[in-house]
Amino acid sequence: MRQIVLDTETTGLEPSEGHRIIEIGCVEVVERGLTGNDFHRYIQPDRAIDAGAEAVHGITNAFLADKPRFADIADELLDYCRGAELVIHNAPFDVGFLNHELKGWRDDAPAIEHICTVADSLVLARRMHPGQRNSLDALCKRYGIDNTQRELHGALLDAQILAEVYLAMTGGQVSLHLAGEEQVETGLTREAVRPLNIARGALRVVRASAAEVAAHEARLAAIHKASGGCVWLAEEAGADGTAPAAGVA
């Protein structure tokens, strides 16, 4: 499985109001391992960045003045993402911006979800941790992921952090299926678990000592006395045909 953990930074919050993507950061994950084949581009938006957005990510129009426009990197981005599963935190936001940019680039450009599948890690986090805060910072704290470098938002940095969070979130749940195949339930994907081929010797039987048997009988007698009945004591008596141990009322 090839997954692309993706994040964007933008000039504002609404593509319908003419806001644009100014940074795209992607981290490639193959078979649950980071490959280092990342994709990172800053983009000239041809419009002013809202003051509120700049306060979040720290990217200025002056910094972007010599950067390529979306049309210059669109083919490269689509080739990089094609056929992968995109993992995005709050996916509707980023997908909405990506599709807005693609439509503005070319009328016949495909929607991003037509060349990839999309998994929303925020939906997964809310399902796993209902009623709790599930922002990226909150998930870092919950899963022990170091985010001390995240003084400002950045698409590549946030994608790298999200990749670690996503792998931590999806790494440890196991489910058994009726067909006899054991699989790891990763929340959004499944991975087969291969049994270890370990030679097993004869099963060792360790019998209780006389002292352990006496302690066991004393415990059953105490349960019988306190509760007026002990199902284990009755079963043991019936199993060998003997009466309950001495001292049991």
N, C-alpha and C positions, 0 to 999 in steps of 0.2 A: 504494500500500500504506500502510495506517495501522497503526503499531505503538505499543504502550504499554509503556514500560520501567517496571517496577513493583518496589517494595521495601516491606517491612513491618518494624516493630519490635513486639515482643511482651513479655508479662509473664514468659515463660519459654520452654521448648523444646518442650513437649508439649501440643497441644490436648486429647489424651485425658485429661490430668490437670487439665483445667479452665483452662489458660492461654489468654489472649485477645490479640487485636491491640490495640495502643495507638496506632499511627501507620501511615498508608498514604501513600506518596509515589509519584506517577505522572508520567512525562514523555512527552509525545506526540511521535512522530516520523512525519512524512508524507513519502514519497518520499525517505527518508534525510536529511531536514532537520528540526531541532528547531523546533517551531511556537510554543513558549511557552504553549500551552494545557495547563498542568499541573494535576494534581489532588492536593491535599494536605490531609489531615485528621488531627488528634489525636482519640483516642477514649477515653472513660471506660470502663474495663474491669470495674468493680464487683468488683474483687478486688485483693489486694496484688501488687505487682511483686516478683519474686525479686531478692534482693540481687545475684546474679551478672548478671542481665539489666540491672539499673539501672547497674551498673558499666560495661557495654558501651555503652549508649545515653544514659545520664544523665537519663532521663525519670523523674519522681517521681509518686507518687500525688497529692501536693498540687497539682502542676502540672495534672494531668488532672481535678481535682475538678469543674471547671465545663465540661468538654468534652462534646460530644454522645456518645450511645451508638451502637453499630454500627447498630442499627435505625433511627436517625435519618438515617444517611447511606447506607444500603444501596441504595435506589432510585437515588440520584444516582451512586453508584459503578458500578452495573450499566449505567446509561444511558451513562456515560462510556466504559466498556470494551467495550460490546457490538459485536461484529463485527470487533474489532481482533485483532492478534496480540500477545499478552503476551510480553515478553522479561524473563525473571527469572533471576537467578543463584542456582543451586540451587533450581530451581522446585518440587520436591516439598514443601519446607518451607513456602513462602509459599502455594502452592495448598492444602495441607492446612489451614492456618489459615484461609484465605479460605472454604473450603467448610465448615469447622466453624462459622464465624460465620454463614454464610448459612443453614445448617441450623438453627441456634439462633434465627435471626431469623424464619424461616417454613418450615414443613414442606415446602411445595411450591416453595421457592426453587430455581432451577437451580444446578447445580454450575458453577463459573466456567468450566471447560473446555467446557461446553455452549453458552456464548454467545461464547466466544473460542477461538482457537487459542493454544497455549502453546509457547514456544521456550525451552529451558534454555541460557543462555549459558555455564554451567559445563560442560555436556556438550560444547558447541562448542569451548571453550577446551582441554579435555582431549584432544579429537580433534586440534586444531591443534598443541598443545604437550605431547605425551605425556611422562610422567615428570617434569614440571616443576610448580612451585607455580602454582596457578591461582586463588588468592584474588583478590578485587577489588584489594587493595593490590598484589599481585604483578603483576597485569595492567596496572595503572597504571604501574608501573615499566617493564615490558616495552615498553609502547606510548607512553611519554613523556607520560602524562596527569597533570596537576597535581592531587594529592589532599592538599595541605598543609593544607587546611581540615578534614580528616577526623580530628580528634583523638578524637571520639566518633562512633559510628554514628548515622545519622539517615536515615529512610526517603526523604525528598525529596532530600537531598544524595547519598545512595548511588545513587538512581535517576538523578540527573543525571550522576554520574561513570560509572555503568554504561552510560548512553546513549553517552557519548563513547568508552568502551572498546569497546562493541559495534560502533559505526560504524567504529572503527579496525580491529577484527578482521575485519570483513566487507567491507572496501573495496577490496581489490586483487587478488583472485584471478580469473583468466580461464580459461574453458574453451571449446573449440570443439565444436560438435555436428554430427552427420552430415548434418543437413538443411541445413547451410550457414549456420545462424543463429549468430552469435557472441553469447555472453552472459557477464555477469559472475557468477561463482559466489560468492555471498555466504555460503555455509555453510548457511544456513537458508532463504534466499530467493534468487531469481534476478531479475536486471534486464537487459532487452535493451540492447545497445550499438548506438547509431545511428552508422553510418559517416559521416565528414565528406565533404561534397560539395566536393572541392577539384579544380580543373582541373589536369591534369598535362600538362606540355610533353613534347617528344620526349626520349627517354632519352639522356643524355649518355654517350658511351663514352670512357673515358680509357685509352689504351694505355701499356704499360710502356715506359720509356726504355731505350736500349741499356745503360746502366749497371745498371738494375734487372734487365734480362734476364741480364746477366753475373753479378750477385750471386745471382740465383735458380739459375742453372746451377751456380755454385760450391757453393751450399748442398746441392743434390741430389747433387753429386759427393761431398761430405763425408759425407752420409748413406749413400751407396752404399759408400764405403770403410769406414765404421765398422761397418755392419751386414751387409755382404756382399751387399746387394741393395737396390734402391730402386724401389718399385712406380711412383711418379710418373715416374721417369726412363724406365722401360721403356715406360710408356704414351705419354710424349712422343715417344720414339723410334719407336714403332709408328704414332703418329698421322701423322707427316709422312714416314715411310720413311727417316729418316736414322739414323745411328749415334749412340750416346751422345756427349755432349760430350767434347772432348779432355781427357785427364788422368784419366779414370775407368778404374779397373782392371777 
